[in-house]
Amino acid sequence: MKAKVLLLTPPYHCGVVESAGTWVPLSLVCAAGGLVKAGYEVEIYDAMSLFTTHADIEEKIRASRPDFVGCTAITATVNDAILVLASAKRVSSRIGTFLGGVHPTFMWKEILEAPGSPVDFVVRGEGETTGPELLDRLIAGKTALDVPGVAGRDSEGAAAAGPLRPDAPVLDLLPAAWELLDWKTYTFRPRPGSISAILSSSRGCEQACSFCSQQKFWGKHWRARSPESFVNELERLNRDFGVSIAMLSDETPTVDRDRWRRILDLLITRKPGVELMLETRADDIVRDKAWMADMRRAGIVHIYIGVESQSQKTLDLFKKDQKVETSREAIRLINEAGIISETAFVLGMPDETPESIRNTVKAALDYNPDMAFFMAIAPWPYSDLYKDVEPYIETRDYADYNLVKAVVKPLAMTRAEVEKELTGAFREFYMKRLQGLDKMSGEKRKYMMAVTRLLASHSYLKDQMKGLGDGKGMPESVRKALLKAEE
């Protein structure tokens, strides 16, 4: 073995994704795959899923005695990721540290130039090849700043970076170190006893949404795995690790219609034993409406589409390239197929008002998704949208950029008022949605009851949604619907 590498997730929580379960750190699995293939000894410590503290992490680093410590971050988690690397430096100044992920890819200069920064290097973009090349150079005592995709400090201590590494052309060849995970940690709570995974079938996005990070990180050039490679991996996850449900991390897995058709056919014939949750565009759902029954037969149980706004004007500002009517039709098709439909509305833009938020709730009920989330706009500092809303941003604490906290102050509201309206929107939507429980199919009804209880007990909304999980404190009509649904 060349050296020991400890990869960690930052211990950040805001009560959103963790309410539904614990999620595989796919970025670390991919980074570890490249390092293992290159001959490194690698360990993954998923502090986020284990709910451990920074003190626990420091003890883990001390016990593991790694040569290098790496962490990954999005904007909301970057502060904690940097604290993780600071812990590594406290254990030993000789430990090399590197940071990867979406936020560091674009904000590398800010990170490296921060006073006392514990980050030695930033891995920009895809890390499967960049990571091993970086460490190989360091072990050999050579400069690493000419490695594509690496940012660091030059001989005078100034932040410096070479070009980004070209995107990996053949995704089928990229390794994933699934064997390094403690699989009993990962479960999807609406499916008791499940073992869950996150994996990708493609990378990149050809859209230009102004608020999004994905098309910037992966590039607007869409690349895909072969259908056979993707289904083979699902079979392996089920066979070797007991995975029973998986979420696709892709933004648009369905963009290539012929490829998507081949994937559906393979899932139907080979039955890999894994239910699938995915996100895609409303346009693709409407385009493939004749295939909705096949999607259900293929094991797809949950589809998210990003409605983002019920205002065409806002959609156009977001460069969403989508019509309001298309989203409504896509949700109808998903519902008719017996698949859980989920969407989200991004609120809190400068022109937001209490009335416009309440109108969005009405629109959400009209769209009729099974699940809807009302999120505060988080203007990533590298997004195209940032320049439009920067004059209205009131906090620069990246930990607040989590879609829960209001970062932008609308002209007619305070940030506290935005947050209050958003949590009220959740409660109103689910209170009214639950009244239709007895009209849902048995499987969907059971799923929705489980989700509602999770929101009421495990999410950041638990105080606002108190009573929805057990039927107490809710209108009699809703309580009766819940009780009837359990019969």
N, C-alpha and C positions, 0 to 999 in steps of 0.2 A: 504494500500500500504506500502511496506517495505521501499522504498527510491525512490528518483527521479534520473533517469539516462538520460543524454543528449548524444546522439550519433551523431557524425559529420563526414563529409567528408572534407578533406583538400582542400583549394581553389587553386588547381594546374591546370594549363592549358598549353598545348604545341601545340594546333591547330591540333590535330589528331582526336581522337574519337569525340570531341565536334563539329567537322565540320558537322557531319551527323545528330546530334541531341543531346538531353539530355537523359542521361541514368540512369535508376534506380540503386541506390547503393545496389546491391543484398546482399553484405556481411553484411551491417547494417540491412537490412530487416531480415536476418536469425538470427543475433545476438540479435536483438530486440525481435524476436519471442520467443527465449529461456528465455529472461528476463521477458517479459510479462507473459508467462506461469508460471514463478516462483513468480509472484506477485509484480513485480516492476512497477513503473510508468515510462514510456519510451517516449522520444520525439526524432525524427530524424530531424536533420537540415542539408540539403544537400547543403553545401556552394559551392561545385564544380559546381553543376547544376544551382545554383542561381547566380553564378559569383559574390559572395560577397567577401569582403576583410577580412583581419585579424582583422581590427578595427571593422567591422560589427560583426564578430564572437565573439569578446570580449563583445560587447554590448548584443549579443544574450545570452551568458552565464550569464551575469549579470542579465538580465531580467528573464531568466528561473530559476535561483537559484537552480541548481541541486546539489545533493549530490555527484554524480560521473559524470565524463565526459570521454567518450571513443571515439577513432578515429581508423581508419583503413588505412593501407598504403601498397603500392608497393614500389619498390626501388625509382622510380622517384618522388613519392609524400611524402616520409618519412620525408624530411626536413620540409615541410609545416605541416605535421601531428604533428610533435614535437612542432612547433610554436603554433599550436592550443592548445595543452596541456599546453604550457607555459602561454597562455592567461588565461586558467582556473585557474592556480596557482596565477596569478596576481589578478584575481577577488577575490579568497579566497584560502589561503593555506590549508584550511580544505577540499577542494574538492579533492576527490580521482580520480586519472587519470590512464587510462589503454590504451594500444595500441595493436592492432591486425593486422592480414594480413600476406601476404607472406613474405615480407622483415623482419618485426620484429620477425617472427617465427624462422628465422635462424640467424638473426643479433642481437638478444636480448642482448647479453653481451656488444656489442659495444654501443648500445642505452642506457643501464642502467648505464654504466661506464663513459659516456660522462660527462665532467664537467658541473655541474648545470642542469643536465637532469631533466625535469619536469615530466618524466614518472615514475609512481609508480610501475606499473606492466605491463608485456607483456603477452597477451593471445596467446599462440602458437597453431597453427593448428585450427581445427574446434572449434567454440566458443559457440555453442548453449547450451552446458552443462557446459563448463568450466567457462563462464562468470557468470552465477548465483551462482555457487559454490564459486567462488572467492569473490563475493560481500557478500554472506551469511557469509563467514568466517570473512570478515572485519567488518561487522556490529556487529557480535558476539564478536569482540575483540580477535579473534584467529589468529594464523599464517596461511598464505595462501600458503606458499611455498611448502607444501606437497600436494596441489591440482594438480592433473595431468594436464599438459598443461600450468602451470603458471610459469613465471619467475619474480623475484623481487630482493630485497636486503636482505641479512641476517643481523643478529644482529650487525655485524661489518661494515655494509655498502657495502659489496662486492656483486657483481651480482651473483645470484644463481638460479638454476632451477632444478625441479624434472623431472620425465619422461614425455614424451608426452602422451596425452590421446589417448587411442585406438580409431580408426575410428568408427564413429557411424555405427552400423551394418544394421539398417533399416531406410533408408532415408525417407520413407513414413511417419514416425512418427515425423519428425522434423518440428516444427512450423515456419511459416513465417508471420511477422507482416505487411502485405500489407496495412492494414487499417491506418497505421501511415504516409503513403506517401501523399503528395499533388500532385495528379495525373495529374493535368493540367500542371505541370512543364515538364512532360516527353513526348517527341514527336520525331518521326523519320522524318526528314525534306523531304526526297524524297517522303513521303506520307503525303501531306498537310492535316492538321486536324486530324492526327492520334494521338492516345495515345499509347505509347510504354512501353514494360516491358522487363526485363531480368529475366530469371529463368533457373533452371537446371533440367535435368532429370537423371543425374548421376554424380558421383564424382570419381576422380582417373583416372590414365592413365597407361596402361601396356607397353607403349613405353619407350625408354631410351634416348630421344633427349638431347644432351649434353648442349644445350643453354637454355633449357626450365625450367620454375619454377613450372609448374603445377604438373608434376609427382612427384616432390619433396614435394610440399605442401600437396597434397591430398594422396600421396602414390601411388605406382605402382599397388596397389590392387584396381581394378575397381569395384565400387558399383553402383547399379542402383535402381531408383524408379520403382514401377510397372507401366506398361502402363496406367492402369486405374487411378492411383493417379496423374500421370502427366497430362492426358487429363482432369481429373476433375478440376485440378488447372487452366488450360487454360480456361475452361468454366467459372469458378468463376471470373477470371480476366476480362473476357469480360462482364459477367453479372453484376458484382458489381462495376467495376471501368471503364468500357468502353474501355478496352484495345483492340486494333485492330491489332497490330503487335508486335511480341515478338522475342527476340534473345535468343538462348540457350547459356548458358555459358559453357556447356560441351566441353571438348576436343574431345571426341569420343562417341557421343550419339548412333552411329550405330554399335558399336563393337559386340554386341550380336544380331545376325541376326534374330533369332526368336522373340526377344523382339521388335526389330525395325519394323518387319513386323506387329506385333500386334498394335504398335503405329500408323502405317500408316492406318491400317484398322479402328481403332477407330476414327482417324481424318477424314477419308473419310465418315464414317457412321454418326458420331455425329456432324460434322461441328461446331466446337466451336466458329467460327467467328473471329479467330486470324490467321493472316498470320505469317509464321515462317521464321526466318533466322538462319542458323546454320553453324557450322564448323565441318568437319570430315576429315578422311584420304582418300586419293585418292584410296587406295586399296579397301576400303569399297564401294566407288562409282562404281568402276569397277566390284567388286564382285556382286553388286546388280543392274547391268545395266538393267536387265529386269523390274525393279521396277521404273524406272525414271519417267514414265508417272504417276504412282501412287503417287510419291512424289509431283508432281505438283498438282494432284487432292487433295492431303492432305493439300494443302495450303502452301507448302514450296516454297518460292519465291526467296531465295538468299542462295547460298552455298559457303562457303569459304574453300579452301583446301590449306595447307601450302606447296608450292613448295620449298621454301627457297633458292634453288640454281639450276642453269642449269648445274652445274658441278657435276658429280657423285662422284668425289674425295671429294668435299666439303660436299656433302650429307653424305658420309661415315664418315667424320670427325665429323659431327653433330650427328652421330649415328641415322640417320633418318630412317634407315631400309626401304628404298623406292627407286624405280628405276625412273629415269627421264621419261622413256616412260610411266610409269603408271600415272604420273601427267598429261601428255599431253592427254592421253586417257580419264581420268576423266573429264577434262575440256571440251573435245569434247562432252561427254555424257550429262553434265550439260547444255551446250549450246543447244544441240538438243532437250532437254526437255523443252526449253523455260524458264529456270530458270537462274537468274543472277549468273554468275560465277565470283568469286573473288579469287585472290591469292596474295602472297607476296614473295619477294625475299630479303634475308638477305645479305647485302653487307658490305664491309669495313673490311674484315679479313686482317691479316698481309700481305698476298700475293696479295692483290687487286691492280689493276692498272686501269687507265682511260679506257684502251682498254677492260679490262675484264668487267667493268661496262657497257660499250656500247654493248659488246657482249651479256650481260644479257638482255638488252633492246630488242635486236634483237630476242633473245630466247623467251622473254615474248610475243612479237608480234606473233611469230610462234605458241606459245601455244594457243594464241587467247582467253584469258579470257576477260570478259567484263570489269573487273576492275583489276588493278595490282598496288601493292604498293612496293616501293623500300626503304627498311629500313636499317638504320645503325645498325650494330651488337651492342647489349647492353649486355655485359658480367656480368650478375648478380653475385655479389661477393660470392654467395653460390652455383653457378652452376658448373657442371663438366667441362664446357668449360673454366672457369675462369683461371685455372692454365696454360692453353695453350696460352692464349692471354695476361696474366698479364704483361709480359715484354713490351708490346706494348701499354698499357693503359696510356694515358696522362692526364686524369682528374679523380679526385676522388670525384667530386661534383655529388652526386647522382641525383640531379635535371636534370642532362644532360643524364641520363640513360633512355631515353624516345623513342628510336628508330628513333629519328629525328636528334639529335646532334651526331656527330662522337665522340666516346669515345676512340676508338682504332686508332692508327696511323699506317697505312700500311708502309711497307718498302719503297715503291716507290711513296708515296703520303703524302701530309700534310692532317690534319683533315679538314681544310677549303676546300681543293680540293675534298675530299670525299663528303662533303656536297653539294658542287657546282655540282658535277657529279650526285648526287642522285636527286636533284631538276630538273636538266636537263633531267634526265631519265623519271621523271613523265611527264614533258611537251612533250617530244618526243612521249612517249607511247600514251597519250591521244589525242595528235594532230592527230596521225595516226589512232587511234581507232575511232575517230569521223568521219573520212572519210567513214566509213561503216555504219553510222547511218541509211541511207535510206534503208539498206538491213535488218535491224532488224525488228522484229514484233512490232506492235504498242505499246504494253504494255512495252516491254523491251526498245524500243526507248525513250518513255516518261521517264522511270526510269533513263536511262543513261543521258539524257539531264538534269534532275534534279540533279543528282550526279555531273556532270561536273560543273554546275553553283555553286554548294556548294563548290567544291574544289577551284573554282576561286574566291569565295567571303568570305568563312568562315574558310578556313583551313590555316595552316602555309605555304601553297604553293601559296597563292593568288597573291603574287608579281610575282612569276615565271610563273604562269598560267594566268596572266592578259590577258583579251581578249577572253579566251576560253568560258567564261560564256555568253557573249553577241554577239559573232561572230566578234567583232572588233579586228583588229590587228592580224588576222590569215590568213593563205594562202587562196586564193580565192576558191580553191577546197573544203576546209574544211568549209568555211563560207557558200558556196552553199549547202553543205550536211546538215548543221545545219538548214538552212532556209527551205530546202525541207522536212526535217524531221518534221518541225512544221506545214506543210500544212495539 
